[in-house]
């Protein structure tokens, strides 16, 4: 185990196909860990385009073929790589990461920390219980509501194995006032056209179909800009055609991370219509940009957004509630400005990226002290962690 002041050698194992919240989190946190003197290695799918962004950030990337769960060749390869780079701790995301990286780490007696994004990321299936008991030392979640939801599984032992660290945002990168005109140029519209924007992957849990139905029959005629891709895209295009709003829905496709803060600048309203999530990083990005936010009251969302103070919260899956929120925000520039200003202030106070990196480092050192089976025995949550409660 490295000394308290020595750098930690960290292996991030991620076998996922799509670029979601955990990859964004990794790209934010890993370079800052490296800047603090830690050796960071990323083990990614060979065909994963996320590799390029990681290399551009100066990170050490190791492409590999994961294959099926518990693939002995991949396990052996990871074990050799962990030994070669003298890895101290392994950080995983999804179950496949645990089923490949877990055995490799266990064979070297290394602790494993799993990044769990939302309440639906873990299920009571036997294989999930097995990997948690056998391979995963602890889990970190982005909100207290997610931790509470995991308490329904007694085998998770949340008191001793689940830590809460809020997601965070680069406050300088997502700064208000930068990027004016970028989104309107991309959409080829003038300054008088109201724009609603959302940035989530086009997957079923994101609730884009509900947003499209809410957009129909509005008193206003905003354009909706969707800046991502996903398996639901064709279905969403079909829904827009059936609703007769196809001309008002623009699918802008995948956008590089560097483009998002610039595109957000022109958005009059930003929406997070998710049906199930933890605490989406995109919402924190909206807050940092000082945008008027309309989001669903799910899981950790109320821990970041106080309804009517720094955003509007509505019931998930409710077309009427989402439509009502859009009506209010599109029709009241003063309300948009007030919510946006409060959101930026809150982001600065509670969700800065530097704080997350320091807190994550504290968590890693605590896990290293406890070893592979110690859980959170030697971890004390930093006093500066945002509690989700307001005075």
N, C-alpha and C positions, 0 to 999 in steps of 0.2 A: 504494500500500500504506500502511495507517495506521501511525503510529509505534508503538514498543513499548508506550507507555503509553496510546495513543489507543484509543477504543472501536472494536470491529469491527462492521461491518454484515453480519449473517448472514441468509441466506435458507434456511429449511427447506422443502423441497419434498416433499410426501407425498400420493400419489394413491391410497392404499389405502382399501378400504371399511371393514374391521373395525378395532376398537380393540384392537391387540395390544401386544406389549412395546415396540416402537419408539415408539409414540405415548405410552405411559406414560413412557418414558425422556425423550421430548421435553417432556412436561408437567412433569416434575421438573426438567430441566436448563435449558430455555429461560427461564423466569422468573428463575432465579438468574443466568443470563448477563446478562439485562436489568438486574438489580439491581447488577451489577458494571460497568455503564456501556456495555454493548453494545446496538446497535440490532437487535432480533430481529423478523423477518417470517416468517409462516407462510403458505405457498401450498397450499391444501387443496381437495379436491373440494367442489363447490358443495352437494352433498347430504350432506356429512359432519357428523354430530352432534358430532364432536370439536371443531368450531369453537367451540361454546358453552363448553366447558371451558377452551379457550385464551383466549377473550375474558374469561371470569371471572377468569383468572389475570393479566389486564392485558396480554395479548400482542396484537400487530398481526396481524390475520388477513385474508387476501385469498382469497375463494372464486373458483374458476375451473372451467371445463369442460376436462378433459384430453383427452378423446376417444381415438382410437387412437394406437398408438405412432408417434412422429415426426410427430405432427399439426402441420402448419405453422402453423395459426392459434394453437394453444396455445403453440408455441415463440415465435412473434412476440409474443404477449401477455406471456409471461414475460420476454422480452428487454426489452420496454418497461418492465415493472414493475421489473426489476433496475436498469435505467438510472435510472428515476425515483427509486428509493430508494438509489441509489449503493451497491449491494450489493458487498461485498468478496469473499465466499466463499459457495458454495452447498453445502448439506448434503442428501443424498438418502437414500432407503431402498431401494425396490424398483427393478427394471429400468425400469418405465415412467417413474419419476422421472428416471432417467438419460437416457431416450430423448426426454423433453420438456425437462427442465431442463438436460441436458447440452449439447445444441446451442445453447440460449440462453446458457449460461455460456461455451461455447467462442467464440461470436461476440463476446463482450466480454472474452475472455482471462481468465476467472475460474477459480480452482481449484474442483474439486468433490470433496467428501468423502462417501463412501458409508458409511452405518451398516449393517453386515452382522451379523445376529443369530445365525445358526447355520451349520453346515457345509453344509446343503442349500440355502442361499439363492442360491448361485451354481452354475451348471451349465456344461458344456463346449460348449453350443450356440453357433453362430456369432454370433448376435446379441449374446449376453452377452460373448463375446470382443471383438466390435467396440466395444461401448459402453465396456468397460473400457479398451481401448487408445486410443480416440478422445476420451472425455469425462471419465473418472474419474481424478483426480489420486492419490488414496489411499483406502484403506478403513480403518475402525476396527472391531475385533471385540471381544466381551466376555470372551474367554478365550484362553489360549495354545493350547488344544486346537483351537479354531476356526481360529486362524492356521495351525497345523500341517496341518489338513485342507485348507486352501486351497493349500498348497504342491504338491499334486498337479497343479495347473494352472500350468505354467511361465509362461504369459502373465500370471499374477497378480504375479509377481516380489515375493513376500512380504517379502523382506529390505528392499526399498526402497519398498514401497507399502502394507504392512499393519501397522498399529499395534494394540496391545492396551491397552484401557482397560476395567477391570472395571465391570460394572453396579453400581449403588449404590442406597441406600434412604434415605429421610428417617427418621432414627433417632428423632426426636421424634414424628413423625406415626404411626409404627408402634412405639409404646411399650407394653411390657407393663403390664397393669393397667387399661387403658382400654377400656370397652365391654362389661363383664360383663352378661350377660343378653340382649344384642341378638340373637344368633343363636338362642338358645333361644326367645325370643319369636317370631322369624320362623318357626321350625319348630313352635312350639306344643308344646314338650316340657319336662319337668321336669328338675331337676338330676341325676337318677340315670341319665339316658339318655346313653350315650357317643356322641360326635359325631366323625365323620371329615369333613374338609373339603378341597376343592380349588378353585382359582380360575381355572384355565386356560380359554382359549377351547375350545368344544366342536368341535374339529377332529380329524382322524384322527391327526395326529402326536402328539397329547397323551396318547394311550393310555388314555382313559377306559373303553374297552371292556374292556381288561385289568383295570382297577381293579374294574369291576362283577363280572367273573368271579371275582376274588379275594375280593370281598365275600361271595359265595355260599359256603355251607358253613363259615363261620367259627364258632369256638366261642362267639363273642360276637355280639351283635345290635346293632351301632351303626347310627345314621342316617348316611347319606352326603349331605352338602350340596354342591351344585355351583352356584357363583355366577357363571354366565356364560351366554352363548348361542353358537350356532354351527351350521354345516351338519350336524353329526352328532347334533343333539339328538333327532330322531325315531328314528333308529337306536338310540341309547342307551336311549331309553324302551322300545323294543321288546325290546332285550336284557334289560332289567330285568324286563319282564313274563315273558319266557320263562324266566328264572332263578328266578322266584318271589320276587323281592326288591323288587318295585315299591313296596311300602309303606315300604320303608326307604331309598329313593332320592328325594331332594327336589331338584327343579330350581327354583332361586330366581331364575333369569333374570339379566339384566344388572343389575349394581349400580353405583351411582355410586362413584367412587374414594374419596370421603370415608367410605363405609360399610365398606369392606373391613377396615381395621384394627379397627373395632368388632366386626364379625362374627367375625373371627379369634379374638377373646379367649376365646370359649366352646369353641372346637375342642379336643378332647382330642388328636387326631392330625391332622396336615396331610400331604397326599400330593401329590407331583409325579410322575406315572407316565409321563412323556413318552417317546416312542420316539426322537425326534431333536430336539435343540435346542442352543443354545450355552450360555448361563448365564442361565436365566430370572430375571427380576426378581422374580417371585412367590416364588421360593425365598429370596431375600434379605429379602423382606418377612416370610416365615415366621420366618427367623432373628431379625430385629429384634424380632418379637413374643415371642420366647422360646418358640417352639412345638416340640414333638417332631415331627421331620420324617422322612418316609419318601420317598425319591426314587430314581430310576433312575440307574445309573452310566453316564451319557452325556456325551460331549464335555467341557464345562467344569464339570460338576457336581462332580467330585472336587476341583476347584480351590477350591471354596467349602465343601464338606462333607467332613470327614474321617469315614469310616465308624466308627461306635461311639463317636465323640467328641462331635460336635455334630449327629448325625443318623445314620440308617441308609441305606445304599446297597444297591440290589439290581439284578440284571441286567434290562435293558429287555425288555418283551414276555413276561416269565415270570410267569404267573399264580401258580404255586406259591411263587415267591420273594416276590412282593408279599403274598400271603396270610400267609406265615410272618412277614413284617415286621409286618403288622397284628396278628397274634396276639401277638407279643412286646410291642408298644407298648400295646395295649389291656389286656394282662394285667399290666403292670408300671408302676404310677404313679411309682415311684422312678426307673425308667429314663427315663420321659418327662420328669420334672423335671430330671434330670441333663443330658440331651441339650438340653433347652430353654434351660437356664441357660448352657451352653457355647456354644450357637448365638448367643445375644444378645451374649455377650462377644466372640465372633469378629466379629459384624456391626459392633460398635462399633470394633473394632480395624482392620478391613480394608475395610468397604463403606459408609462414610459418604458422603453425597451431596455435601457441600462439597468433599471431596477430588477426587471425579470432576469437578466443575465447574472447579476450578482446573487439573486435568490436561488437560481438554478444551480449555480456553483456550490452554494451552501448545501443544497440537497444532495448533489453528487458526493461531496466530501462526507456527509453523514452516512450515505449508503456505503461508501468505501470503508468507513470505520466499522460498520456493522457486518460487512462481508456479505456473501451470497445469500445467507439465510437470516440476516439480522433485521430485515424490514426497515422501519423508520426509527429503530431503537435510539440511534444517535443523531437524529435530525430534530432540530428545533426551528419551527417556522419563524422567519425574521419578523421582528416587531413592526417593520415598515410595510409588511404586506397589506394590501388593501383588503378590508374585511367584507366589503359588499354592503356595509351598513352606513347610514348617513346620520349625522347629528340631528 
